[in-house]
């Protein structure tokens, strides 16, 4: 069994409308769906129950869910919960997700464009140690870290030869990385 592709990443947001506007206006990623979750689902599925900390008279928890389509097919699934807990940026070495990446063309133009849009820029564009890709980091309206990456010519190699590369790797025709994977013993 193997996964077919990357589908989506889920992000809890502070303000649903502001988050949608940011990704639509800055990156051209439209909102393609919205749903409101009933309180019993928010309590059961997501484990959010304000009555445990605020008492029995606490308001019923709510969650608005949205789907933002990124060019290429991936989705940012966003959740606006009520009640909310504040955002806490973790250090890079804390276990868990650190960032996600958007692939662009024209890294220096994107850097200037995002600066002009008032986006928080974390680093200047730099080239990867292997000399092929360029990248820099920004923060979105909620402080989530985004890597802006220009794969250069590698984009076309991965687009057209990615499936072939996966097949070659699975069949031992490229460097063997199995030393980093030790299956559990039954």
Secondary structure by P-SEA (a helix, b strand, c coil): cccccccbbbbbbccaaaaaaaaaaaccccccbbbbbcaaaaacccccccccccccccccbbbbbbbbbcccccccbbbbbccbbbbbbbccccccccbbbbbbccaaaaaaaaaaaccccccccccccccccccbbbbcccbbbbbbccccaaaaaaacaaaaaaaaaaaccccccccccccccc
